Amino acid sequence: MLDKTFDPTAAEPRLYAVWEASGGFAPRTEGAAGAYSIVIPPPNVTGSLHIGHALNNTLQDILARYHRMKGKAVLWLPGTDHAGIATQMVVERQLAAAGTVGR
């Protein structure tokens, strides 16, 4: 009998270990027709995720898979925050509200 709700903490560690052991996260470089990589910025701290984030990640996934199917060694790598100024403003406001700015 299945549980009423899914508990990912029961399944994910086991599955992730299998994926890592299989080498599924490493690009295959032997016989590769070149290399291809995409750097992904994380979501902004300035707001919640929206459909644009989903679209952007979907397009990057399609590009990574396309180039992998063409025989390239593909790396799809999380990157750095692309909204540094906006992020800094949010953090500074939070620090000011907590009274920790300028100490």
C-alpha positions, 0 to 999 in steps of 0.5 A: 500500500502506498503512503497517502503523501510522498516523503522525498527524504525516504527516497532521494538519498538512496536514488542520489547515491545510485546516480552518483555511483553510475557516473551520471553527473560526469560528462563523457569526454571519450570520443566527444565532438567538443565541449559545451557548458552553461552556467546557471545563476541561482534565483534572486533573493529579491522575490519568489520564483516565477514562470520566467525562471522555469522557462529559462531553466527549461531552455538551458536543459534543452540546450544541454541535452541537445548538445549532449545528443550531438556527442559533446561533453556537456557541463550544466553548472550552477553559477553565481548570482546575476542580480548582485546589486538588487541582492545587496540592497535586500541584505542591507535593508535586512541588516539595517532593520536588525540594527547590524549595519555600520558596526 
